[in-house]
């Protein structure tokens, strides 16, 4: 993760950046803090700052309860109304976050939505390296090779959380898990699922250190995924939405399998197929 070498000089006067752990009313779209948060819509800016935007009171509460660092909270009067909103804003203030009381116009500008959420949080990213992938005590790690669609990625993160899997490994050039569409699709599971990023060469060099099978899904496979030995820990590898697994990734798998289909469709959406495969692999270990 890279950051700017030197932050810009803070403005003076009424638009000066307030201190963390304080509350400030903001109504101007030109406010420098608001402009900085708007800039987080760009992946380049998220990478430079190590920050991302999470929309909604639920995601703010999830981030705080999971111990993530919330740097800034924007809330309209409706967002701070009610016990849940009051508690969340107070908790953010207690951790040193800056709280901005904003108008609906400012919130719409930040979220780029006509009917925006009443609360928005700016949160520090947590991207791990392969050293964090420990087979001891692990269930199933899901490795995604070059996933491109942010909605798919966010839905897979939510599914990994629901299935009690260990986390997601992003291999190669993938969409940003901290982009707003991906964050929305996680429905808060982002704060409970470990995210690891690695290049393909790095991942393949690391693979022998993981004490468990690596199972890839592949259209050319002849094995039924339901018939495999579902040992844990394991790595479930899913390929790109259009191209599937690369030849190198497929060759590195201990087994290749596919899901049986009876209808006319020749493929499934990546998030759907990942969910089916993951719940199948964990079927004997999941209980109501």
C-alpha positions as a printed Julia matrix, in Angstrom:
288×3 Matrix{Float64}:
   0.0     0.0     0.0
   1.39    3.4    -0.9
   0.6     6.74    0.61
   1.37   10.28   -0.38
   4.83   11.48    0.66
   3.43   14.68    2.12
  -0.22   15.62    2.66
  -1.43   18.91    1.22
  -1.28   21.92    3.51
  -4.63   22.15    5.37
  -6.74   25.19    4.53
  -7.15   28.04    6.99
 -10.34   29.68    8.12
 -13.83   28.14    8.38
 -12.99   25.34    5.94
  -9.94   24.19    7.9
  -9.91   20.47    8.55
 -11.3    19.83   12.06
  -9.43   17.68   14.55
 -10.26   13.97   14.84
 -12.66   13.1    17.63
 -14.7    16.23   16.98
 -17.99   17.13   15.3
 -18.37   19.77   12.62
 -21.37   20.89   10.58
 -20.75   20.93    6.83
 -23.13   22.18    4.16
 -20.74   23.13    1.34
 -19.92   20.69   -1.46
 -16.58   22.49   -1.76
 -15.49   21.55    1.76
 -11.99   20.01    1.47
 -12.86   16.97    3.6
 -15.94   16.29    1.48
 -13.84   16.64   -1.69
 -11.3    14.15   -0.33
 -14.04   11.63    0.44
 -15.55   12.1    -3.03
 -12.12   11.39   -4.51
 -12.18    7.92   -2.89
 -14.52    6.89   -5.71
 -11.29    6.55   -7.73
  -9.22    3.4    -7.24
  -5.99    5.37   -7.53
  -6.97    7.59   -4.63
  -8.05    4.61   -2.5
  -4.65    3.01   -3.12
  -2.79    6.22   -2.27
  -4.64    6.82    0.99
  -5.4     3.26    2.09
  -9.01    4.36    2.75
 -12.43    3.42    1.4
 -16.06    4.45    1.79
 -18.69    2.28    3.49
 -22.3     3.41    3.13
 -25.01    2.96    5.71
 -25.43    2.78    9.46
 -25.15   -1.02    9.46
 -21.72   -0.94    7.83
 -20.52    1.7    10.28
 -21.67   -0.46   13.19
 -20.1    -3.58   11.64
 -16.78   -1.8    11.12
 -16.67   -0.49   14.69
 -17.69   -3.8    16.26
 -15.06   -5.65   14.21
 -12.37   -3.23   15.36
 -11.64   -1.56   12.03
 -10.32    2.01   12.06
 -12.99    4.53   11.1
 -11.4     7.87   10.3
 -14.45    9.93    9.33
 -18.23    9.65    9.63
 -20.71   11.7     7.63
 -24.25   11.76    8.98
 -27.4    13.63    8.06
 -29.86   14.55   10.8
 -31.82   11.4     9.92
 -28.66    9.33   10.27
 -28.04   10.51   13.82
 -31.66   10.17   14.85
 -32.63    7.18   16.98
 -30.69    5.15   19.54
 -28.69    3.11   17.0
 -27.46    6.17   15.13
 -26.6     8.01   18.34
 -24.65    5.05   19.72
 -22.73    4.46   16.5
 -21.71    8.11   16.13
 -20.7     8.28   19.79
 -18.64    5.09   19.4
 -16.9     6.52   16.33
 -16.11    9.73   18.21
 -14.7     7.71   21.11
 -12.22    6.04   18.76
 -11.02    9.42   17.49
 -13.04    9.64   14.27
 -14.02   12.97   12.79
 -17.82   13.33   12.54
 -19.36   15.66   10.0
 -22.99   16.69   10.31
 -23.91   17.09    6.65
 -26.89   18.07    4.55
 -28.64   15.6     2.24
 -27.12   17.48   -0.71
 -23.61   16.83    0.6
 -24.44   13.18    1.22
 -25.85   12.77   -2.29
 -22.68   14.33   -3.66
 -20.46   11.9    -1.74
 -22.44    8.76   -2.58
 -23.42    9.83   -6.1
 -26.95    8.6    -5.44
 -30.29   10.41   -5.57
 -31.52    8.62   -2.45
 -28.33    8.27   -0.4
 -27.81    6.48    2.87
 -28.01    8.73    5.93
 -24.61    7.62    7.24
 -21.29    7.14    5.43
 -18.03    6.02    7.0
 -14.45    6.34    5.78
 -12.49    3.28    6.89
  -8.87    2.12    6.69
  -8.28   -0.84    4.37
  -6.96   -4.22    5.52
  -5.26   -6.15    2.73
  -3.08   -9.05    3.86
  -0.22  -10.96    2.3
   0.02  -14.72    1.77
   1.77  -15.06    5.14
  -1.7   -14.6     6.67
  -3.0   -17.78    5.0
  -2.35  -20.32    7.72
  -3.61  -23.87    7.19
  -3.76  -24.48   10.95
  -7.39  -24.1    12.0
  -8.44  -23.04    8.51
 -11.58  -24.27    6.75
 -11.67  -23.31    3.06
  -9.89  -20.38    1.47
 -11.42  -19.16   -1.79
  -8.85  -18.07   -4.38
 -10.23  -15.88   -7.17
  -8.11  -15.51  -10.29
  -8.59  -12.18  -12.06
 -12.19  -11.61  -10.97
 -13.39   -8.47  -12.75
 -16.92   -7.75  -11.6
 -17.18   -5.84   -8.28
 -20.69   -7.16   -7.64
 -19.46  -10.73   -8.01
 -16.54  -10.1    -5.68
 -18.68   -8.48   -3.01
 -21.25  -11.28   -3.19
 -18.5   -13.91   -2.9
 -17.09  -12.19    0.19
 -20.57  -12.25    1.73
 -20.95  -15.94    0.81
 -17.55  -16.82    2.29
 -18.67  -15.2     5.53
 -21.99  -17.09    5.52
 -20.29  -20.44    4.86
 -17.77  -20.01    7.65
 -14.87  -20.12    5.2
 -11.5   -18.67    6.12
 -11.11  -15.87    3.61
 -10.55  -14.77    0.03
  -7.26  -14.71   -1.89
  -7.27  -12.29   -4.82
  -4.85  -13.6    -7.46
  -3.59  -11.47  -10.33
  -5.26   -8.31  -11.62
  -8.6    -8.24   -9.84
 -11.26   -5.66   -9.25
 -10.81   -3.59   -6.09
 -12.61   -5.13   -3.07
 -12.8    -1.62   -1.6
 -14.61   -0.07   -4.54
 -18.06    1.14   -3.59
 -19.98   -1.48   -5.63
 -18.01   -4.34   -4.1
 -18.38   -2.93   -0.58
 -22.14   -2.55   -1.04
 -22.46   -6.16   -2.22
 -20.67   -7.52    0.86
 -23.48   -6.23    3.12
 -20.96   -5.79    5.94
 -19.24   -9.18    5.57
 -16.17   -7.3     4.34
 -15.36   -6.58    7.98
 -15.38  -10.27    8.94
 -13.53  -11.92    6.04
  -9.76  -11.91    5.59
  -8.66  -10.53    2.21
  -5.29  -11.49    0.73
  -3.8   -10.16   -2.51
  -1.02  -11.84   -4.51
   0.3   -12.03   -8.05
  -0.01  -15.32   -9.92
   3.73  -16.08   -9.75
   3.77  -15.27   -6.04
   0.73  -17.44   -5.37
   2.07  -20.45   -7.29
   5.43  -20.19   -5.53
   3.66  -20.09   -2.16
   1.18  -22.91   -2.91
   3.37  -25.85   -1.7
   3.46  -24.3     1.78
  -0.3   -24.76    2.24
  -1.02  -28.1     3.9
  -4.22  -28.99    2.09
  -5.67  -29.78   -1.35
  -6.32  -27.12   -3.96
  -9.53  -27.72   -5.91
 -10.21  -25.84   -9.12
 -13.44  -25.57  -11.07
 -13.03  -26.07  -14.81
 -15.42  -26.63  -17.72
 -13.13  -29.32  -19.15
 -13.09  -31.26  -15.87
 -14.76  -34.69  -15.73
 -14.96  -35.04  -11.94
 -18.16  -34.16  -10.07
 -17.33  -31.67   -7.31
 -19.87  -33.4    -5.06
 -17.86  -36.64   -5.2
 -14.51  -35.19   -4.13
 -12.87  -35.85   -0.78
 -13.91  -32.73    1.11
 -10.96  -32.49    3.45
 -10.16  -29.27    5.27
  -8.16  -27.1     5.14
  -8.5   -26.62    1.4
  -8.33  -23.96   -1.27
 -11.21  -23.58   -3.72
 -10.0   -21.86   -6.89
 -12.44  -20.0    -9.14
 -11.47  -18.4   -12.45
 -12.23  -15.23  -14.33
 -15.86  -14.61  -15.36
 -15.14  -15.05  -19.08
 -11.93  -17.06  -19.37
 -12.12  -19.31  -16.31
  -8.87  -20.59  -14.81
  -5.59  -19.91  -16.56
  -3.6   -22.94  -17.7
  -0.96  -22.33  -15.03
  -3.5   -22.12  -12.24
  -5.36  -25.2   -13.45
  -2.11  -27.17  -13.63
  -1.32  -26.24  -10.02
  -4.61  -27.67   -8.7
  -4.65  -31.09   -7.04
  -7.99  -31.79   -8.68
 -10.3   -30.15  -11.21
 -14.05  -30.53  -10.95
 -17.31  -29.0   -12.09
 -20.9   -28.75  -10.99
 -23.45  -30.86  -12.86
 -26.1   -28.92  -14.77
 -29.29  -30.33  -16.29
 -30.78  -27.39  -18.17
 -29.86  -25.5   -21.3
 -27.48  -23.01  -19.64
 -23.84  -23.79  -20.32
 -22.45  -21.76  -17.41
 -23.32  -20.06  -14.14
 -22.6   -16.59  -12.77
 -19.27  -16.6   -10.9
 -20.75  -15.62   -7.55
 -23.52  -18.23   -7.86
 -21.14  -21.04   -8.82
 -18.71  -20.09   -6.05
 -21.52  -20.19   -3.52
 -22.75  -23.6    -4.64
 -19.24  -25.06   -4.69
 -18.31  -23.59   -1.33
 -21.43  -24.8     0.45
 -20.98  -28.21   -1.15
 -17.42  -28.46    0.12
 -18.53  -27.44    3.62
 -21.85  -29.34    3.61
 -20.94  -31.93    6.25
 -19.65  -29.26    8.63
 -22.52  -26.78    8.49
 -25.36  -27.05   10.97
 -28.56  -25.09   11.46
